Amino acid sequence: MRSASHRVVRARSRFDISRKGVDKTDSALGLTGVDSIAGCEERRIEEVPTAYKPIQPVIDVQVETQIVGVVAKIKRVLTFNA
């Protein structure tokens, strides 16, 4: 059984995303169409999709070098931060 990277490096720090003046709308955070459950607003935005660099270039390299093969694509539908 083979496994591919499932997460990539953060593009934005938790501080950067949570600081005042940052656009925290669902569309700006990458949460449009994604349910988000959190104990408080600060926790809600810590792991938003826009906090991370795109995974596709990493997957593409792994497929190209035949380390892995794509068997499914998933879409985020929920974020949960306690």
N, C-alpha and C positions, 0 to 999 in steps of 0.2 A: 504494500500500500504506500502511495506517495502522498505528500502533503505540500501545499503551496503556502506562500506567505498570505496571511489573512488580514494583516494590518500594516500600515506604513507609518512613517515618521510624521509627527505633528507639523502642520504648516503654520499654525498659530498657537501661542501659549494660552493656558487657561486665563492668565492675567489679561492678555491682550483682548480676548473675547469678552471678558467680564467687566472691563473698565468702562467708566462712564463715557457717554458720547458715541459708543459703538452701536450700529444699527442691529437691534435684537429682534427684528421681525422674523417670522418663520421663513420667509423667502430668502432673506439675507443669511440666515443660519443654515440653510439647506434642509429645513424641516417641512417644507411644503409637501403635503401628502404623507407625512410621517407622524404617528402619534408619539408624544413625549410625556413621560411620567417622571416626576421628580418631587422631592420633599420641599424644595424651594427653588426660586428662579436661578440663583447662582449655580446650583447643581444641574439644572436643566440644560444650561448652555455649555457645560464643560466638555461634553463628548459629542457635540454637534458634528454633522458631516463636514462642514467647512473648516473644522479644526485640523483635518488631516489632508495630507497630500493625496492626489489620486492614486489608486491602487493599480489601475489598468496598465501603465507602463511596466510595473514590476511583474505582473502576470504575463504580459507579452514577452518579456525576456525569458521567463521560465518556460513558457510554451515553445518559444523559438529554439531554446537550447535543449528541448525535449526532457526537461526535468519533470515537468508535469503536463497533463492534458486537461483541457477544460471539459468538465462533465456537466456543469450547471452554472448558471449565473443567478445571484441572489440580489434582492432589492431590500433595502432597509425599510421596515414598516413601523418600527417601534424603537424608541430609546428609553432606557430606564436607569435612573440614577437615584439611589436611596439617600 
